[in-house]
Amino acid sequence: MPAAQMLWEPPNVKQTQMYAFKKHIEWNYNVSLDGYAALHQWSIDNIPQFWEEVWEWTDRPVVASRKWDKIPTAHSGRPPRSVGVDHVGKRYLVNALLMNNVAATDDMMHHISFNMVIVIDLTVPMQAIPAWFEGARLNWAENMLRPEFRTSGKVALIQVVEPEPAAPLSYTQLSYASLYSIVHSTSLALSARGIQAGDILGYYGPTSLASVVFCLAATSLGAIWSSAASDFGSKGVLERFEQFGDKLFGIVCVDGVRYNGKRIDQRKKVNEVLEGLQKNRGGRALPVILVDYLQEGLPEPIEEGWMSESMLRSEGEELKSKAAMDFYQTSFDHPLWVLFSSGTTGKPKPIVHRSGGMLLQSKKEHIIHGDLSENDVFFYYTTPGWMMYNYLISGLQTGATVIVYDGSPLWKPELLWRMADELAVTIFGTSAKYIDVLSKGYAPNQHFKLAALRQVLSTGSPLKPESFVWVYENIKKDILLGSITGGELSAMVWLVSLVSGVDDCGLKTGTDICSLFAGHNAMLPVYEGEIQSLGLGMAVESYSEDGKSLPRGKQGELVCTKPFPCMPVYFWNDEGNARYHASYFDKFEGVWAHGDFCIITPSQKGNGGGLLMLGRSDGVGNPSGVRFGSSEIYEVMDTFPSSIILDALVVGQKTQGSADERVLLFVKVASGQVLTNELVKEIKLKIRSARSARHVPERIIEVKDVPYTINGKKVEIPIKKLLSGAPLNSINFATLSNPECLEEYVQLGQKLRAEVA
């Protein structure tokens, strides 16, 4: 494949955390690493050592009351710092290069004694979900409220809420000292009301100061956090929270939100969720904490059994003494939060993430990969229903100022950029679709200087090559543009159709791992259209359908071949880990595969290869045995003006009695437009010219609407099933934002099946 154009180079590689980390590894392990590619290879060849180094990295190692287990053993010469082990009680083996490059032998086991430490047992198969850092005791919230920040007047959080139509932006700030104090009071009050380690605190509301406070307070007690966005319907929230049963301690909610210039009351939806939950609990009431979010005053009295956030905090203040906050010490693998899959063909999967894994992975991504520090002002547009919220608030561990924004990103396009300019935002996070919509009519650098801005992050659905160029021409030239990617396709529902005629703002994020397989890298150049690099410690490869590793530049299934600490610890209520294994380990034996199609590009300037995301592998077209991703078609369709084509959906349809399939393209045209023969010819010609003859759909069909999940994901696989004859009741309507459009596809399926019979 042709080399991509370089758009940016780091001005001083030697000042990056990644460079410092590379030099540290070279010194500590007596190795020479020629660039990032060599460092990445070392990190996946030496899994235990690498993750121990992440734990200890910089002047802020992980805050823990106890490090991991140490094992008495023996070795001749300089001991390694970390090891993997074989089965418990048997001989312990060094699973990577020793610091003096001498392998541990049986004879050496009788020499000088010293302690080795267990990071991971590498003999445990990946699909068995190995434990990490056994014996360690820590608390995730304690690492967000680090001791050195707790008395600091530095701003920790800034809340920005979409203003009233005629009002200016306003900001609410909390210092690290104030945040610590409020979290302390809230945790004391929650504890007094009976929440315990392992209980779940649910949240149903917007990205806000209150959401961060309750997340930190709950997890400081060893409780588990699970949040749903305020734009979720009540049925979708119920389907999530009801899976927790009696482990759900209570729900935090808000009185209302402002979105797209409108005030939206939330209490009716909350009551609907509560009614459903209480039926499942035999009528027993569930504690509800109501936040006066709109600052309009709560009704008196509020609902029976509900209490206000201010009342709860007052209870905590009365319990507070001069003693420091007591952070419950958990194991590394203790559940931290539960995220949910989209659940289009069943109930959303409750994915449980471990405390230590979330801490180490975010530390690696924020600090080592991204250079995030206490000097930064970090913003990401997200909602509490998606993992970028978790990614954002994890930035507190660096001492950075974190901005939480609630409202529409495109109601008034200048709002986010005015905020970025006024608050001196250094890292601005958004989505590929937002950039695409913005490029059609708004150039931030024509209105604001954005002097402090040094990074723009995009969770790619995927970020198109021309969007890379647009960012450098219309936002800022001297920035790192980092496209990042994780697990399942997931997206924020940005209701931008009222503003732009676009129905989604797709966000490619890692719900499955609540982090990244590949992403930004402050040490490396940015190439047009590419995710910069594979993540350290992530043994990512591209596999063929028969499970063989593919060379750089070839399309294949994105896999991870070695364990990593942000693997989910389990799925909630998943006996024998059956759903877990079906989700990640059914495709290839002993290798993680979550269903993404990709290309790992040839290495340039020592980056080891960038990454191109091509869509879901189970939604890939496969005509005549030639596989390609749906994003390859969507990128071409996006070149049509919204005055002609509003949206499109591409799926494959199996031909009867054959392994072959044909490609179907469903097109939603703009109001007043018709899918004429001339337009069909133009679409086919554009796809053929931009891609290949094999990419050209056999059938292009006009539809009234394209189905989306409530989190903004195009519904490809369920439509593929409906077209194959699956009944309509096999689709979970509660997960869809526009389920009424499915009937049209059922009717089309009858005709389309007859064509290939």
C-alpha positions in Angstrom: 0.0 0.0 0.0 1.3 3.5 -0.7 2.9 5.4 2.1 0.7 8.1 3.8 1.6 11.7 3.9 3.2 13.0 7.1 1.3 15.9 8.5 3.1 16.6 11.8 6.3 15.7 13.6 7.0 16.2 17.4 9.1 19.3 17.8 11.3 17.7 20.5 11.1 13.9 20.8 13.5 13.9 23.7 11.1 15.9 25.9 8.3 13.3 25.6 7.4 10.8 28.3 7.6 8.0 25.7 11.2 8.8 25.0 12.0 9.0 28.7 10.3 5.7 29.2 12.3 4.1 26.4 15.6 5.3 27.9 14.6 4.0 31.3 13.9 0.6 29.9 17.2 0.6 28.0 19.1 1.5 31.2 17.2 -0.9 33.5 17.3 -3.9 31.3 20.6 -3.4 29.5 19.0 -3.3 26.0 19.2 -1.1 23.0 15.9 -0.1 21.5 15.9 1.4 18.1 12.8 3.6 18.1 9.2 3.0 19.1 8.8 -0.2 17.2 11.6 -1.8 19.2 10.1 -0.5 22.5 6.7 -1.9 21.6 8.2 -5.3 20.8 10.0 -5.3 24.1 6.8 -4.4 25.9 4.9 -7.5 24.5 7.9 -9.8 24.8 8.3 -8.9 28.5 4.7 -8.6 29.7 5.4 -8.8 33.5 8.3 -6.4 33.4 6.6 -3.9 31.2 3.5 -3.6 33.4 5.6 -3.4 36.6 7.4 -0.5 35.0 4.1 1.2 34.2 3.1 0.8 37.9 6.4 2.5 39.0 6.7 5.1 36.2 7.5 8.7 36.9 7.6 10.5 40.2 4.0 9.3 40.7 3.9 5.5 41.1 0.7 3.8 41.8 -0.6 4.6 45.3 -1.0 1.2 47.1 -1.1 0.0 50.6 0.6 -3.2 49.5 2.4 -4.2 46.3 2.0 -7.5 44.7 3.2 -10.8 46.1 6.8 -11.6 46.5 8.1 -15.2 46.2 11.3 -16.5 47.8 13.5 -18.1 45.1 17.0 -18.0 44.0 19.2 -17.0 41.1 22.8 -16.3 40.3 23.7 -12.8 39.4 21.5 -9.6 39.3 17.9 -10.5 39.9 15.0 -9.6 37.6 12.5 -7.2 39.0 9.4 -9.1 37.9 8.5 -12.6 36.8 5.7 -14.7 35.5 5.2 -18.0 37.2 4.1 -21.5 36.4 1.4 -23.3 38.4 1.2 -22.3 42.1 3.5 -24.4 44.2 5.8 -25.4 41.4 9.0 -23.9 40.2 8.9 -20.2 39.4 10.2 -19.2 36.0 11.5 -16.0 34.6 9.3 -15.2 31.6 11.5 -12.6 30.0 15.1 -11.5 29.6 16.9 -11.2 32.9 18.6 -8.0 33.5 21.9 -9.6 33.0 20.7 -11.6 29.9 21.3 -15.0 31.7 18.4 -17.5 31.7 17.4 -19.0 35.0 18.4 -22.7 35.2 17.6 -25.5 37.6 21.2 -25.3 39.0 20.9 -21.6 39.6 17.7 -22.2 41.8 20.0 -23.3 44.7 22.2 -20.2 44.7 21.6 -16.7 46.2 18.1 -16.2 47.6 16.0 -13.1 46.8 12.4 -12.1 46.3 10.8 -12.3 42.9 7.4 -10.6 42.4 4.3 -12.0 40.7 2.8 -9.7 38.1 1.0 -12.4 36.1 1.1 -16.1 35.7 1.9 -16.5 32.0 1.1 -20.2 32.0 -2.6 -19.4 32.5 -4.3 -19.3 29.0 -5.5 -15.9 27.9 -9.1 -17.1 27.7 -9.0 -18.2 31.3 -8.7 -14.5 32.2 -5.5 -14.6 34.3 -5.2 -12.6 37.5 -2.8 -9.7 37.7 -0.7 -8.4 40.6 -2.0 -10.9 43.1 -1.6 -9.7 46.6 -1.6 -6.0 45.7 -4.0 -3.7 47.6 -5.0 -0.3 46.2 -7.9 2.0 45.5 -8.7 3.6 42.2 -10.2 6.7 43.6 -7.2 7.2 45.9 -5.1 7.4 42.8 -7.4 10.0 41.3 -7.2 12.1 44.5 -3.4 11.5 45.1 -2.0 12.7 48.4 0.1 15.4 46.8 -3.0 17.0 45.3 -5.4 16.9 48.2 -4.6 20.3 49.7 -3.9 21.9 46.4 -5.8 25.0 45.2 -5.2 24.0 41.6 -8.4 23.5 39.6 -9.3 19.8 39.3 -12.7 20.0 37.5 -14.5 22.6 35.5 -18.2 22.1 34.7 -19.6 23.7 31.5 -23.3 23.4 30.8 -25.0 24.4 27.6 -26.3 27.9 28.3 -29.8 29.3 27.8 -30.2 30.6 24.2 -29.4 34.2 25.0 -26.9 33.5 27.8 -23.0 33.4 27.7 -21.0 30.4 28.7 -20.5 30.0 32.4 -18.1 27.8 34.4 -18.2 26.1 37.7 -14.8 25.1 39.2 -13.6 22.8 41.9 -10.0 22.7 43.2 -8.4 19.4 44.0 -8.7 20.3 47.7 -12.4 21.1 47.4 -13.0 17.9 45.3 -11.3 15.8 47.9 -13.4 17.4 50.7 -16.7 16.9 48.8 -15.9 13.3 47.9 -14.9 12.7 51.6 -18.3 14.0 52.8 -20.2 12.1 50.1 -18.4 8.8 50.8 -19.1 9.1 54.6 -22.8 9.7 53.9 -23.1 6.8 51.5 -21.3 4.5 54.0 -23.6 5.6 56.8 -26.6 4.7 54.6 -25.2 1.2 54.1 -23.4 0.9 50.8 -20.6 -1.7 51.0 -17.7 -2.9 48.9 -19.1 -4.9 45.9 -22.4 -3.0 45.9 -23.3 -1.0 42.7 -24.2 2.7 42.6 -26.1 3.6 39.4 -26.0 7.0 37.8 -28.6 8.3 35.3 -27.7 11.8 34.1 -25.3 14.0 32.2 -21.5 14.6 32.3 -21.3 16.8 35.4 -19.3 17.6 38.6 -21.9 15.5 40.5 -21.3 12.4 38.4 -17.5 12.6 39.1 -18.0 13.2 42.8 -20.3 10.2 43.2 -18.1 8.0 41.0 -15.1 8.8 43.2 -17.1 8.5 46.5 -18.6 5.1 45.6 -15.3 3.6 44.3 -13.4 5.0 47.4 -15.6 2.6 49.4 -14.9 -0.4 47.1 -18.4 0.0 45.6 -18.9 -0.4 41.8 -19.9 2.4 39.5 -22.3 2.1 36.5 -23.7 5.0 34.6 -26.2 5.7 31.9 -26.5 8.9 29.9 -29.4 11.3 30.4 -30.4 10.8 26.7 -31.0 7.1 27.2 -34.7 6.1 27.3 -36.0 4.6 30.5 -36.4 1.2 29.0 -32.8 1.1 27.9 -31.6 2.1 31.4 -33.9 -0.4 33.0 -32.5 -3.2 30.9 -29.1 -2.3 32.1 -29.7 -1.7 35.8 -32.1 -4.6 36.4 -29.3 -7.0 35.6 -27.7 -6.1 38.9 -30.5 -7.4 41.1 -30.1 -6.8 44.8 -26.5 -5.6 44.3 -27.8 -2.3 43.0 -27.6 0.0 46.1 -29.3 3.0 44.6 -29.4 5.5 41.8 -28.1 9.1 41.5 -30.1 11.2 39.0 -30.7 14.8 38.0 -33.9 16.9 37.8 -33.3 17.9 34.2 -30.8 18.8 31.5 -30.4 21.4 28.7 -29.8 20.1 25.2 -29.9 21.7 21.8 -31.4 24.9 23.3 -34.2 23.1 25.2 -34.8 22.2 28.8 -35.6 18.5 29.3 -37.1 17.1 32.5 -35.6 13.9 33.6 -37.8 12.9 36.6 -40.5 11.1 34.6 -37.9 8.8 33.0 -36.3 8.2 36.4 -39.7 7.2 37.8 -40.2 4.8 35.0 -36.9 3.1 35.7 -37.7 2.9 39.4 -41.1 1.3 38.8 -39.5 -1.4 36.7 -36.7 -2.0 39.2 -39.0 -2.2 42.2 -41.2 -4.8 40.4 -38.1 -6.9 40.1 -37.3 -6.3 43.8 -40.7 -7.4 45.1 -41.8 -3.8 45.6 -38.9 -2.9 47.8 -37.9 0.8 47.4 -34.5 1.7 45.9 -32.7 4.7 47.4 -32.6 7.7 45.0 -30.4 10.7 45.3 -31.6 13.7 43.2 -29.2 16.4 42.1 -30.5 20.0 41.6 -28.6 20.1 38.4 -30.5 23.0 36.6 -30.2 25.1 39.8 -33.9 26.0 39.7 -34.7 24.5 43.1 -36.1 21.1 43.7 -39.8 20.7 44.4 -40.8 20.4 48.0 -41.3 17.7 49.0 -39.4 15.7 46.5 -40.6 12.2 45.6 -41.2 9.9 48.6 -38.0 7.9 49.3 -35.8 10.3 47.4 -33.3 12.6 48.9 -31.4 15.6 47.6 -27.7 15.6 47.0 -27.2 18.6 49.2 -29.0 16.8 52.1 -26.8 13.7 51.6 -23.7 15.8 51.6 -24.8 17.6 54.8 -25.1 14.3 56.5 -21.5 13.5 55.5 -20.2 16.9 56.8 -21.7 16.1 60.2 -19.8 12.8 60.2 -16.5 14.3 59.0 -13.7 14.7 61.5 -10.2 16.0 61.0 -9.1 12.5 60.0 -8.1 11.9 56.5 -10.4 10.0 54.1 -10.3 6.2 54.5 -9.9 4.6 51.0 -11.1 0.9 51.0 -8.2 -1.2 49.8 -9.2 -3.6 47.0 -7.4 -6.3 45.1 -6.1 -5.4 41.7 -8.9 -7.4 40.0 -11.7 -5.9 42.2 -14.6 -4.6 40.0 -14.4 -0.9 39.5 -17.2 -0.2 37.0 -19.6 -1.9 34.7 -20.0 -0.8 31.1 -22.6 -2.1 28.7 -22.5 -3.3 25.1 -25.1 -1.9 22.7 -27.4 -5.0 23.0 -29.2 -4.8 19.7 -30.1 -8.6 19.6 -30.5 -9.2 23.3 -30.0 -7.5 26.6 -26.8 -5.3 26.7 -23.8 -7.2 28.0 -22.7 -5.9 31.4 -18.9 -5.8 31.1 -17.1 -5.6 34.4 -13.7 -3.9 34.5 -11.0 -4.3 37.2 -9.7 -1.5 39.3 -6.0 -2.0 38.8 -6.4 -2.7 35.1 -8.2 0.6 34.6 -5.6 2.4 36.6 -2.5 1.1 34.9 -3.9 1.2 31.4 -5.1 4.8 31.7 -1.8 5.8 33.3 0.0 4.3 30.3 -2.3 6.0 27.8 -2.5 9.4 29.5 1.0 9.8 30.7 3.4 7.7 28.6 1.5 7.8 25.3 -0.2 11.2 25.6 2.2 13.3 27.8 -0.8 14.4 30.0 0.5 16.2 33.1 -0.6 18.7 35.8 0.1 21.5 33.3 -2.7 20.4 31.0 -6.4 21.3 30.7 -8.1 18.2 29.4 -11.5 18.1 27.6 -13.3 15.3 25.9 -16.9 15.6 24.7 -18.6 12.5 26.0 -21.6 11.3 28.1 -21.6 8.9 31.1 -23.1 6.2 28.9 -19.8 5.6 27.1 -16.2 4.8 28.1 -14.8 8.1 27.0 -16.3 9.5 30.2 -14.3 7.0 32.2 -11.2 7.8 30.0 -11.7 11.5 30.7 -12.1 11.4 34.5 -9.1 9.1 34.7 -7.0 12.1 33.7 -7.3 13.3 37.3 -4.5 11.0 38.3 -2.1 13.3 36.5 -3.1 16.5 38.3 -4.5 17.9 35.1 -7.6 20.1 35.0 -10.5 18.1 33.6 -13.4 19.7 31.9 -16.9 18.1 31.9 -19.3 19.5 29.4 -23.1 18.8 29.1 -25.0 19.9 26.1 -25.1 19.6 22.3 -21.8 20.0 20.6 -23.3 21.5 17.5 -26.3 23.5 18.7 -24.0 26.5 18.4 -20.7 25.2 16.9 -18.6 28.1 18.4 -19.5 27.1 22.0 -17.0 24.3 22.4 -14.2 26.3 20.8 -15.0 29.5 22.8 -14.7 27.3 25.9 -11.4 25.8 24.6 -10.1 29.3 24.0 -11.2 30.9 27.2 -10.2 28.0 29.4 -6.8 27.4 27.6 -7.6 23.8 26.8 -4.5 21.9 25.8 -6.1 18.6 24.8 -9.4 18.7 23.0 -11.2 15.3 22.5 -14.1 14.7 20.0 -15.2 12.3 17.3 -14.6 11.8 13.7 -18.2 12.6 12.8 -18.1 15.8 14.7 -15.0 16.9 12.7 -16.7 15.8 9.5 -19.8 17.9 10.3 -17.7 20.9 11.4 -15.7 20.7 8.2 -18.9 21.5 6.2 -19.3 25.0 7.5 -17.2 26.1 10.5 -13.5 26.7 10.9 -12.4 27.2 14.5 -9.2 29.0 13.7 -11.1 31.8 11.9 -12.7 32.7 15.2 -10.3 31.7 18.0 -6.5 31.7 18.5 -6.5 28.4 20.5 -3.0 29.3 21.7 -2.8 26.6 24.4 -4.1 23.8 22.2 -1.5 21.0 21.6 -3.5 17.9 20.9 -6.8 17.1 19.2 -8.0 13.5 19.9 -10.6 11.8 17.7 -12.2 8.5 18.5 -12.5 7.3 15.0 -15.5 6.2 13.3 -12.7 6.2 11.5 -11.2 9.6 10.9 -11.1 10.1 7.1 -7.8 11.1 5.5 -9.3 14.4 4.3 -10.4 15.1 7.8 -6.8 14.9 9.0 -5.9 17.5 6.5 -8.9 19.7 7.4 -7.9 19.7 11.1 -4.4 21.0 10.4 -5.8 23.6 8.0 -8.8 24.8 10.0 -8.1 24.1 13.7 -4.3 24.4 14.2 -1.2 23.4 12.4 1.2 22.7 15.3 -0.8 20.0 17.1 -0.7 16.3 17.5 -3.9 14.9 15.9 -4.5 11.6 17.6 -7.0 9.1 16.3 -7.6 6.4 19.0 -9.3 3.0 19.0 -10.4 0.3 21.4 -13.0 -2.4 21.3 -16.7 -2.5 20.3 -18.0 0.2 18.0 -19.8 2.5 20.3 -20.9 6.1 19.9 -22.4 9.1 21.7 -25.9 10.1 20.6 -25.2 13.6 19.5 -28.6 14.8 18.3 -27.1 16.9 15.6 -29.7 16.2 13.0 -31.5 19.4 14.0 -28.4 21.4 13.2 -26.7 19.6 10.4 -29.0 16.9 8.9 -26.6 14.2 10.1 -28.0 11.5 12.3 -25.0 10.3 14.2 -21.6 11.3 15.5 -20.0 7.9 15.5 -17.4 7.2 18.2 -15.0 4.3 17.9 -14.2 3.5 21.5 -13.2 0.5 23.6 -16.2 -0.5 25.6 -14.8 -4.0 25.7 -11.5 -2.9 27.3 -12.5 0.6 28.4 -9.2 1.8 26.9 -7.2 1.6 23.7 -5.6 -1.0 21.5 -4.0 1.7 19.4 -3.8 5.5 19.6 -1.9 8.7 20.0 1.8 8.8 20.6 3.6 12.1 21.4 6.9 10.6 20.3 5.8 9.8 16.7 4.8 11.7 13.6 1.1 11.9 12.4 0.4 10.3 9.0 -2.7 11.2 7.0 -5.6 8.8 7.8 -3.6 6.6 10.3 -3.9 5.9 14.0 -0.3 6.6 15.1 0.7 3.4 16.8 -0.2 0.2 18.5 -0.4 0.6 22.3 2.5 -0.5 24.5 1.9 -3.9 26.1 -0.8 -4.7 23.5 0.2 -7.6 21.3 -2.1 -6.5 18.4 -2.0 -8.3 15.1 -4.1 -8.7 12.0 -5.3 -12.3 11.3 -6.7 -14.0 8.2 -9.9 -15.9 8.4 -8.0 -19.1 9.1 -6.1 -17.6 12.0 -2.8 -16.7 10.4 -0.9 -13.6 11.1 -0.9 -11.2 8.1 1.9 -9.0 6.9 1.7 -5.2 7.2 -0.6 -3.7 4.7 -3.1 -6.6 4.5 -6.7 -6.4 5.7 -7.7 -8.8 8.5 -9.2 -9.3 11.9 -7.8 -7.2 14.7 -6.6 -9.6 17.4 -4.6 -9.4 20.6 -2.4 -12.5 21.2 -1.2 -11.9 24.7 -3.0 -11.0 28.0 -3.4 -7.4 29.1 -4.6 -6.0 32.4 -7.6 -4.2 31.0 -9.3 -7.3 29.8 -12.7 -7.4 31.5 -12.5 -9.4 34.7 -15.9 -11.0 33.8 -19.4 -10.2 32.6 -22.1 -9.7 35.3 -24.3 -12.8 35.8 -22.3 -14.8 33.2 -22.1 -18.3 34.6 -18.9 -20.1 33.5 -17.9 -17.0 31.5 -19.9 -18.4 28.6 -20.9 -15.0 27.1 -17.4 -13.7 27.8 -15.8 -16.5 25.8 -18.4 -16.2 23.0 -17.6 -12.5 22.7 -13.8 -12.6 22.6 -12.5 -16.1 22.2 -14.8 -18.0 19.8 -13.1 -16.8 16.6 -9.6 -18.0 17.2 -8.2 -20.4 19.9 -6.6 -18.6 22.8 -6.5 -15.2 21.0 -8.7 -12.2 21.7 -10.9 -11.0 18.8 -13.7 -8.6 19.4 -14.9 -8.2 15.8 -13.0 -5.4 14.2 -11.6 -5.4 10.7 -8.3 -3.5 10.2 -5.0 -2.9 8.4 -1.7 -2.5 10.3 0.3 -0.3 8.0 4.0 -0.7 7.1 6.3 0.9 9.6 7.5 4.5 8.9 10.1 6.3 10.9 10.3 3.5 13.4 6.6 3.6 14.4 6.2 -0.1 13.9 3.1 0.6 11.7 0.0 2.6 12.2 -3.6 1.3 12.1 -6.5 1.7 9.8 -9.9 0.7 11.1 -12.3 -0.7 8.5 -15.4 -1.5 10.4 -16.9 -4.5 12.1 -15.5 -7.8 10.8 -18.9 -9.5 11.0 -20.4 -6.7 8.9 -17.7 -6.9 6.3 -18.5 -7.3 2.6 -17.2 -10.6 1.1 -18.1 -10.7 -2.6 -16.2 -13.5 -4.4 -14.1 -14.0 -1.3 -12.7 -10.5 -1.2 -13.3 -9.0 2.2 -13.6 -5.3 2.9 -15.0 -3.1 5.7 -18.2 -1.1 5.6 -16.3 2.1 6.4 -14.7 1.9 2.9 -18.2 2.4 1.4 -19.3 5.0 4.0 -16.3 7.1 3.3 -17.3 7.3 -0.4 -20.9 8.0 0.5 -19.9 10.8 2.8 -18.5 12.7 -0.2 -22.1 13.3 -1.5 -23.6 16.6 -0.2 -26.3 16.3 2.5 -28.7 18.1 0.1 -28.7 14.8 -1.9 -27.8 11.9 0.4 -28.4 12.0 4.1 -27.2 8.5 5.2 -26.4 5.0 4.0 -26.2 1.5 5.4 -24.1 -1.3 3.8 -24.5 -5.1 4.5 -23.7 -8.4 2.9 -26.4 -10.9 1.8 -25.5 -14.6 1.5 -26.5 -16.2 -1.8 -28.4 -19.4 -1.3 -26.4 -22.6 -1.6 -23.1 -20.7 -1.8 -20.5 -19.2 0.5 -20.5 -16.1 -1.6 -22.4 -13.0 -0.8 -23.5 -9.8 -2.5 -23.2 -6.3 -1.2 -26.4 -4.3 -0.6 -26.4 -0.5 -0.1 -29.4 1.2 1.5 -29.6 4.9 0.9 -31.6 7.6 2.7 -31.9 10.6 0.4 -32.6 14.2 1.4 -36.1 15.6 1.5 -37.3 16.2 -2.1 -34.7 13.9 -3.6 -35.3 10.5 -5.3 -32.8 7.7 -5.8 -32.9 7.9 -9.6 -31.1 5.6 -12.0 -28.6 8.4 -12.7 -27.9 8.8 -9.0 -27.4 5.0 -8.7 -24.9 5.1 -11.6 -23.1 8.0 -10.0 -22.8 6.2 -6.6 -21.5 3.0 -8.3 -19.0 5.0 -10.4 -17.7 6.9 -7.3 -17.3 3.6 -5.3 -15.5 1.9 -8.3 -13.2 4.9 -8.8 -12.4 5.3 -5.1 -12.2 1.6 -4.2 -12.5 -1.2 -6.8 -15.0 -3.0 -8.9 -15.4 -5.6 -6.1 -16.6 -2.9 -3.8 -19.5 -1.8 -6.0 -22.8 -2.9 -4.4 -25.0 -5.3 -6.5 -28.1 -3.5 -5.3 -28.6 0.1 -4.2 -32.0 0.6 -2.6 -33.7 3.7 -1.3 -35.0 3.5 2.3 -36.9 5.9 4.5 -34.4 5.7 7.4 -31.2 4.0 8.6 -31.5 2.3 12.0 -29.2 3.4 14.9 -28.7 2.2 18.4 -29.4 4.6 21.3 -25.6 5.1 21.4 -25.4 6.2 17.8 -24.1 3.0 16.1 -25.4 2.0 12.7 -27.3 -1.3 13.0 -25.6 -3.5 10.4 -25.6 -7.0 11.8 -29.3 -7.1 13.0 -30.3 -5.7 9.6 -28.3 -8.5 7.9 -30.2 -11.0 10.1 -33.6 -9.5 9.2 -32.8 -9.7 5.5 -31.9 -13.3 6.0 -35.3 -14.0 7.5 -34.9 -13.5 11.3 -38.1 -12.4 13.0 -38.6 -8.8 14.0 -38.9 -9.9 17.7 -35.3 -11.1 17.6 -34.2 -7.4 17.7 -34.1 -5.6 21.1 -36.1 -2.4 20.3 -35.0 -0.8 23.6 -31.5 -0.4 22.3 -32.6 1.4 19.1 -33.2 5.1 18.7 -35.5 4.6 15.7 -36.9 1.0 15.8 -40.0 2.0 13.7 -37.8 1.9 10.6 -37.1 -1.9 10.9 -40.4 -3.0 9.3 -39.3 -1.6 6.0 -36.2 -3.9 6.0 -38.4 -6.9 6.9 -40.5 -6.2 3.8 -37.4 -5.6 1.7 -35.9 -8.9 3.0 -38.7 -10.9 1.5 -38.0 -9.5 -2.0 -34.2 -9.7 -1.7 -34.2 -13.3 -0.5 -36.3 -14.2 -3.5 -33.6 -12.7 -5.8 -30.9 -15.1 -4.5 -33.0 -18.2 -3.9 
